Amino acid sequence: MISKIATAAIYGIDGIRIDVEVDISMGLPSFNIVGLPEASVKESKERVRAAIRNAGFEFPNDRITINLAPADVRKEGSSFDLPIAIGILASVGVIKQDAAKTCLIAGELSLDGHIKGVRGILPTTILARNEGIPQVIVPLENGKEASVIQGIKAYGAHHLLEIVHFLRGDGPLAEFAAEDEKGDDSGKEGGLDFSDVKGQTQTKRALEIAASGSHNVLMIGSPGSGKTMLARRIPSIMPRLSYEEAIETTKIHSIAGFLDASRFLVVDRPFRAPHHTISDAGLIGGGHVPKPGEVSLAHNGVLFLDEFPEFKRNVLEALRQPLEDGDVTVSRVNHSVTFPARFMLVAAMNPCPCGYWGDSRRSCSCSGAQIHRYRSRISGPLIDRIDIHVEVPPVTIKELSTDKEEESSGKIRTRVMRARHIQKERFQGKKIYANGQMTARMIKRYCAMNDNGRNFLEKAVDKFGLSPRAYHRILRVARTIADLEGEEHIGESHVAEAVRYRVLDKRITI
């Protein structure tokens, strides 16, 4: 007798419908799984066999064939255990053949029949909604994650027996009602606030502009000047994720296995800070079955790269595609996967190997050649893709000991939100939401300058030998500065401030 159970495989950040077809026929006892299963799927045979027996059911002593259709899609992971077990029980008559036709089922089985949580439940639930399947049955610990998607009944089960009783109509399953996870409207990340940072007025201004227009930023300063402290507070001045952004971000974190029962929806902007020893696969994504890397985990949030020149050259160069396109493609022999990667890059570096070039408090011990070699670890094309370069001066003892109250993240965030609202209205109906994402055609349309601003920018381009990409970056930043001031047209003061944030483009004599 043949039975069919709907489940899902994860491809990139999306789910693909998989029909688990179970055929039990007379013949020598065997248990075969076909349809391009990976090793973890093939191993499900032993888990399913033990779980069915330990749940109190007789395992069929016949020829069992499991087909995972479509057969040309590779299947990986342990989420196929539960639908295979339900399909076998349906084929032997323990439950009715059509009992699970309105359900999509996913979960991993323990040998005693208990159900363990799996990755990728959110894209699985989205697939069920798109396929018109009204119910999903998932592990109990994944129930809240599944309930995020409206229009779907999400049921959670702790043991295989609970699902059997439910499909027979003999008992209920835990149902998870759709609800929104509430976050802190202050926008603070872990209680961090800009009011904790003494001084650094110019750097705070640059970071406010960066957050307002989703611009990439590079901070250059000596050790202890506060670069990391400032970077970790950037999410506290950024707008909260919209529902659509939260769903897309949560899908990535679900696939990566970073969600738990207490955090079923990502509502705060991600902040990722990988160590400089990370590999290109760890940053971009990879693996035999490609998984998202740090650039995708930072999607809709902040990717902070401290000690920027210490990262391997090939790792930094791999950032070019996501910085330009907002996504990253991981290619393998038989397939390629595209992950979203639209993030705000925040990088920090010392001005020289010893860290004290230009510091008035300590003398630099580096030669000109050493400084040049240190800075050249970051290629020109990568520097061009960073909108704002800002120098972070050391904080004086007088600034640290002052009782002056610094501006809070909440006040800065209010101005950021106002500028973001202007951009939201400007780009309504388009696929972007911030000035930092404008194309060359959009820049020509939305970055109109007055004569003084145009003349100033032309002189700056000639003086500093700026590339066309740097020219466009300056216009994007100037547009954001004008938005913060509520100005429709870009003026000379806006352009002048934007040019000031191109430190590494200027010809500095060492």
C-alpha positions as a printed Julia matrix, in Angstrom:
510×3 Matrix{Float64}:
  0.0     0.0     0.0
  1.33    3.43   -0.96
  1.03    6.51    1.21
  2.21   10.09    0.62
  3.25   12.66    3.24
  4.2    16.28    2.48
  7.4    17.74    3.94
 10.1    20.18    2.82
 13.78   20.44    1.93
 15.71   23.69    2.37
 17.4    25.19   -0.68
 19.18   28.45    0.09
 16.75   30.23    2.41
 13.59   28.81    0.83
 11.72   25.56    1.25
 11.02   23.11   -1.58
  8.09   20.76   -1.3
  9.09   17.13   -0.94
  6.56   14.3    -1.09
  7.58   11.3     1.01
  6.12    8.34   -0.9
  6.07    5.06    1.03
  5.49    1.69   -0.62
  5.32   -1.53    1.42
  5.13   -4.7    -0.66
  5.72   -8.41   -0.28
  9.29   -9.62   -0.66
 12.5   -10.06    1.25
 12.67   -7.64    4.23
 14.45   -4.45    3.2
 14.33   -0.71    3.83
 15.48    1.55    0.99
 15.39    5.33    0.61
 15.73    6.77   -2.89
 15.57   10.28   -4.33
 19.1    11.71   -3.83
 19.29   11.38   -0.01
 22.44   12.57    1.75
 24.07   10.47    4.49
 21.99   12.03    7.29
 18.79   11.07    5.43
 19.97    7.52    4.78
 20.7     7.13    8.49
 17.06    7.92    9.28
 16.21    4.27    8.52
 17.6     3.13   11.87
 16.06    6.03   13.8
 12.64    5.43   12.24
 12.75    1.68   12.8
 13.66    2.04   16.5
 11.2     4.91   17.1
  8.23    2.97   15.65
  9.03   -0.12   17.69
  9.65    1.78   20.93
  6.38    3.68   20.44
  4.57    0.33   20.71
  3.91   -0.42   17.02
  5.02   -3.39   14.97
  7.55   -2.51   12.3
  6.59   -4.18    8.96
  8.78   -7.13    8.03
  8.36   -6.53    4.29
 10.03   -4.68    1.44
  9.87   -0.93    2.24
 10.7     1.66   -0.4
 10.78    5.37    0.43
 10.88    7.8    -2.48
 11.64   11.48   -1.79
 10.11   13.29   -4.74
 11.18   15.19   -6.78
 14.12   12.85   -7.15
 16.49   15.4    -8.73
 16.74   17.58   -5.59
 19.33   16.64   -2.98
 17.88   16.02    0.48
 19.92   16.77    3.58
 19.19   16.85    7.3
 17.2    14.9     9.84
 13.8    16.55    9.33
 12.63   13.68    7.09
 12.5    11.2    10.03
  9.02   12.14   11.15
  7.26   12.19    7.74
  8.89    8.83    6.86
  7.62    7.3    10.12
  4.1     8.68    9.6
  4.13    7.42    6.01
  5.06    3.89    7.13
  2.35    3.88    9.81
 -0.18    5.07    7.22
  0.87    2.33    4.8
  0.33   -0.43    7.4
 -3.05    0.99    8.45
 -2.2     2.39   11.89
 -3.61    5.71   10.68
 -5.88    6.43    7.74
 -4.34    7.07    4.34
 -5.82   10.54    3.98
 -5.42   11.57    7.64
 -2.3    13.65    6.93
 -3.22   15.02    3.5
 -3.84   18.51    4.92
 -0.59   18.55    6.91
  3.04   19.27    6.19
  5.21   17.35    8.65
  8.87   17.8     9.63
 10.97   16.65   12.58
 13.79   14.45   13.82
 13.1    11.24   15.79
 14.94    9.89   18.78
 15.23    6.13   19.14
 12.54    6.13   21.84
 10.04    8.03   19.65
 10.56   11.51   21.06
 10.76   14.36   18.53
 13.72   16.72   18.38
 13.82   20.22   16.94
 15.24   20.85   13.48
 16.53   23.8    11.47
 14.59   25.68    8.82
 11.06   25.44   10.24
 10.2    29.02    9.26
 10.87   28.56    5.51
  9.11   25.2     5.79
  6.0    26.91    7.19
  6.14   29.61    4.52
  6.25   26.84    1.9
  3.14   25.24    3.44
  1.26   28.53    3.16
  2.36   29.02   -0.44
  1.35   25.45   -1.31
 -2.1    25.9     0.25
 -1.46   23.36    3.04
 -3.4    24.62    6.08
 -1.52   22.79    8.87
  2.05   22.02    9.88
  3.14   19.47   12.47
  6.59   20.2    13.85
  8.67   19.44   16.96
  7.31   21.1    20.09
 10.38   23.34   20.45
  9.83   24.67   16.89
  6.14   25.43   17.43
  6.49   29.14   18.2
  8.74   29.6    15.2
  6.1    28.06   12.94
  3.36   30.22   14.5
  4.99   33.4    13.17
  3.4    32.81    9.75
 -0.23   33.88    9.71
 -2.87   31.77    8.0
 -1.3    28.46    9.05
 -2.25   26.24   12.0
  0.97   25.28   13.76
  0.96   22.13   15.9
  3.84   20.95   18.06
  4.47   17.38   19.18
  6.77   15.91   21.81
  6.41   12.24   20.88
  5.47   10.16   17.86
  2.47    8.71   19.73
  0.96   12.19   20.12
  0.86   12.65   16.34
 -0.64    9.18   15.79
 -3.44    9.94   18.28
 -4.03   13.34   16.66
 -4.26   11.93   13.14
 -6.62    9.21   14.4
 -8.8    11.85   16.04
 -8.17   10.42   19.5
 -6.35   13.38   21.03
 -5.18   16.97   20.51
 -1.77   18.39   19.74
 -0.35   21.57   21.23
 -1.47   24.4    18.97
  0.54   27.59   18.73
 -1.45   30.72   18.01
  0.03   33.35   15.71
  1.57   36.18   17.7
  4.09   38.95   17.24
  7.19   38.92   19.37
  7.45   42.25   21.13
 10.75   44.02   21.28
 12.14   47.02   23.07
 11.02   50.13   21.22
 14.07   51.99   22.44
 16.04   50.14   19.83
 18.87   49.39   22.25
 21.05   46.36   21.68
 21.82   44.62   24.97
 21.43   47.9    26.93
 24.24   49.61   24.98
 23.74   53.35   24.47
 25.68   56.17   22.84
 25.39   58.16   26.06
 28.06   55.81   27.46
 30.63   57.19   24.99
 32.44   60.34   26.1
 33.5    62.82   23.42
 33.89   61.58   19.82
 31.36   64.1    18.51
 32.54   63.9    14.9
 32.59   60.09   14.9
 29.08   59.94   16.37
 27.92   62.3    13.65
 29.45   60.05   10.98
 27.78   56.98   12.46
 24.45   58.8    12.62
 24.75   59.56    8.89
 25.73   55.95    8.2
 22.72   54.59   10.1
 20.39   57.1     8.42
 21.34   56.05    4.89
 22.6    52.49    5.48
 26.1    53.51    4.45
 29.21   51.39    4.94
 31.7    53.02    7.32
 35.38   52.57    8.18
 36.75   53.94   11.47
 40.49   54.64   11.7
 42.05   55.32   15.08
 44.69   54.33   17.59
 44.1    51.5    20.11
 41.73   52.48   22.9
 40.11   55.37   21.04
 36.69   53.71   21.28
 36.15   52.23   17.81
 34.71   48.93   19.03
 32.66   50.65   21.73
 31.07   52.91   19.12
 30.47   50.11   16.62
 28.6    47.93   19.13
 26.17   50.77   19.79
 25.2    51.33   16.15
 22.17   48.95   16.29
 20.76   51.13   19.11
 20.25   54.04   16.7
 18.95   52.02   13.75
 15.21   51.6    13.05
 13.56   48.4    14.19
 13.05   45.66   11.64
  9.78   45.73    9.71
  7.7    42.53    9.68
  8.94   41.61    6.19
 12.58   42.24    7.18
 12.1    40.26   10.4
 10.71   37.25    8.52
 13.56   37.29    5.98
 16.18   37.67    8.71
 14.62   34.93   10.84
 14.62   32.54    7.87
 18.39   32.85    7.62
 18.91   32.38   11.35
 16.51   29.43   11.35
 18.48   27.66    8.63
 21.74   28.36   10.47
 20.26   26.9    13.68
 20.56   30.1    15.73
 16.96   30.22   16.93
 15.71   28.7    20.17
 12.38   28.37   21.96
 12.76   31.79   23.6
 13.7    33.65   20.4
 11.43   32.6    17.58
 11.42   35.88   15.63
 14.38   38.2    15.11
 13.04   41.7    15.79
 16.32   43.51   16.53
 18.79   44.22   13.77
 21.54   41.57   13.76
 25.05   42.52   14.83
 27.74   40.1    13.69
 31.39   40.52   14.63
 33.5    37.62   13.26
 37.15   37.27   14.29
 39.81   38.24   11.76
 40.91   34.58   11.45
 37.61   33.65    9.74
 37.81   31.82    6.4
 36.14   33.0     3.2
 33.6    30.14    3.52
 32.79   31.24    7.07
 32.26   34.82    5.96
 30.46   34.26    2.66
 28.91   30.84    3.26
 29.7    27.4     1.96
 29.9    23.73    2.77
 28.98   20.6     0.83
 25.37   21.67    1.21
 25.81   25.49    1.26
 24.92   27.24    4.5
 24.74   31.0     5.08
 27.88   32.78    6.26
 28.39   35.85    8.42
 27.44   38.28    5.63
 24.01   36.63    5.37
 23.58   36.33    9.15
 24.12   40.12    9.22
 21.39   40.66    6.59
 19.31   43.76    7.46
 21.79   44.5    10.25
 25.44   45.31   10.93
 28.57   43.35   10.01
 31.45   44.59   12.18
 34.98   43.73   11.09
 37.46   44.79   13.74
 41.19   44.9    12.89
 40.17   45.21    9.23
 43.63   44.81    7.62
 44.28   41.63    9.65
 41.66   39.7     7.69
 43.05   37.54    4.89
 43.15   39.28    1.52
 40.93   36.68   -0.19
 38.36   37.0     2.62
 38.14   40.77    2.22
 37.93   40.57   -1.56
 35.0    38.16   -1.2
 33.04   41.08    0.27
 32.87   42.85   -3.09
 29.82   41.01   -4.44
 27.59   41.36   -1.36
 28.57   45.01   -0.89
 27.66   45.76   -4.51
 24.69   43.44   -5.11
 23.17   42.82   -1.68
 23.4    39.04   -2.06
 26.02   36.33   -2.38
 26.05   33.24   -4.61
 27.72   30.03   -3.45
 28.37   27.74   -6.43
 28.93   24.01   -6.43
 29.39   21.52   -9.28
 25.72   20.59   -9.6
 23.97   23.66   -8.22
 24.36   27.16   -6.85
 22.6    28.87   -3.96
 21.99   32.59   -3.5
 21.72   34.02    0.02
 20.6    37.59    0.77
 23.38   39.73    2.22
 22.26   43.36    2.4
 24.06   44.62    5.48
 25.74   47.75    6.78
 29.5    47.15    6.9
 31.27   48.75    9.85
 35.04   48.24    9.85
 37.72   49.43   12.25
 41.48   49.64   11.8
 44.6    51.23   13.28
 46.37   53.9    11.2
 49.59   51.84   11.18
 50.95   48.5    12.46
 51.87   49.89   15.9
 48.64   51.89   15.98
 50.02   55.32   16.92
 50.71   57.12   13.65
 49.31   60.63   14.04
 48.72   60.18   17.79
 49.81   63.25   19.75
 50.27   61.23   22.95
 52.65   58.53   21.7
 55.19   58.42   18.92
 54.84   55.99   16.02
 57.61   53.39   15.58
 56.63   52.38   12.02
 58.52   53.29    8.87
 56.77   54.79    5.87
 57.11   51.49    4.0
 55.52   49.58    6.88
 52.56   51.97    7.02
 52.08   51.75    3.26
 52.25   47.95    3.32
 49.78   47.82    6.22
 47.22   50.03    4.47
 47.66   48.28    1.13
 46.22   45.1     2.65
 42.87   46.7     1.88
 42.49   47.01   -1.89
 41.39   50.18   -3.62
 38.22   48.61   -5.07
 37.15   47.56   -1.57
 37.86   51.03   -0.13
 35.77   52.5    -2.96
 32.8    50.45   -1.75
 32.93   51.99    1.72
 30.97   55.25    1.8
 32.36   56.85    4.94
 35.95   56.89    6.25
 36.25   58.65    9.59
 39.22   59.22   11.88
 38.58   58.39   15.55
 40.88   60.55   17.72
 41.99   59.39   21.17
 39.78   60.57   24.04
 41.46   62.9    26.52
 41.34   62.47   30.29
 39.43   65.75   30.49
 36.69   64.34   28.24
 36.52   61.09   30.2
 36.22   62.82   33.57
 33.63   65.4    32.56
 30.13   65.26   34.03
 28.58   66.48   30.8
 25.68   64.26   29.76
 26.18   62.79   26.31
 23.36   62.5    23.79
 21.43   59.25   24.14
 20.8    56.67   21.43
 17.09   57.46   21.63
 17.59   61.08   20.53
 19.92   60.11   17.71
 17.54   57.36   16.64
 14.68   59.88   16.35
 16.65   61.84   13.75
 17.64   58.62   11.98
 14.01   57.52   11.8
 12.99   60.89   10.37
 15.61   60.62    7.62
 14.64   56.99    6.93
 10.99   58.04    6.57
 11.99   60.56    3.88
 13.86   57.81    2.03
 10.97   55.39    2.41
  8.69   57.89    0.68
 11.33   58.59   -1.98
 11.88   54.94   -2.89
  8.3    53.77   -2.55
  7.58   51.0    -5.04
 11.25   50.28   -5.6
 13.36   47.43   -4.26
 15.54   49.61   -2.05
 14.82   51.49    1.16
 17.92   53.65    1.84
 20.23   56.09    0.08
 23.19   53.76    0.44
 21.52   51.31   -1.97
 20.89   53.75   -4.84
 22.03   52.81   -8.33
 23.82   55.24  -10.65
 20.54   56.02  -12.41
 18.82   56.76   -9.1
 21.71   58.97   -8.01
 21.27   61.05  -11.16
 17.56   61.39  -10.42
 17.53   61.98   -6.67
 20.88   63.7    -5.98
 20.31   67.07   -7.6
 22.93   69.64   -6.47
 22.96   73.4    -6.64
 25.78   75.13   -8.55
 27.97   75.68   -5.47
 27.72   72.02   -4.48
 28.51   70.84   -8.0
 31.56   73.08   -8.3
 32.87   72.01   -4.9
 32.55   68.32   -5.76
 34.28   68.75   -9.13
 37.23   70.42   -7.4
 37.41   67.65   -4.79
 37.4    64.94   -7.46
 40.27   66.64   -9.3
 42.27   67.37   -6.15
 42.06   63.89   -4.61
 41.86   61.84   -7.82
 38.59   60.19   -6.79
 37.21   57.28   -8.81
 33.72   57.36  -10.37
 32.57   54.9    -7.67
 33.88   57.23   -4.92
 32.1    60.12   -6.67
 28.8    58.26   -6.45
 29.46   57.3    -2.82
 29.97   60.95   -1.94
 26.67   61.86   -3.58
 24.86   59.13   -1.64
 26.27   60.39    1.65
 25.51   64.01    0.74
 21.92   63.01   -0.03
 21.61   61.48    3.44
 23.09   64.58    5.11
 20.53   66.71    3.27
 17.75   64.35    4.4
 18.87   64.69    8.03
 18.52   68.46    7.64
 15.22   68.16    5.79
 16.63   69.73    2.62
 15.3    68.77   -0.8
 18.43   69.76   -2.74
 22.05   68.96   -1.95
 24.05   72.07   -1.09
 27.73   72.89   -0.79
 27.8    72.21    2.97
 26.35   68.72    2.44
 28.93   67.89   -0.24
 31.77   69.32    1.87
 30.87   67.15    4.84
 30.54   64.06    2.61
 34.0    64.71    1.09
 35.44   65.02    4.59
 34.43   61.39    5.15
 36.78   60.11    2.41
 39.99   60.07    4.47
 41.65   57.16    2.69
 41.01   58.65   -0.76
 43.07   61.72    0.03
 46.77   61.81   -0.77
 48.29   61.76    2.7
 52.01   62.29    3.01
 53.64   59.79    5.37
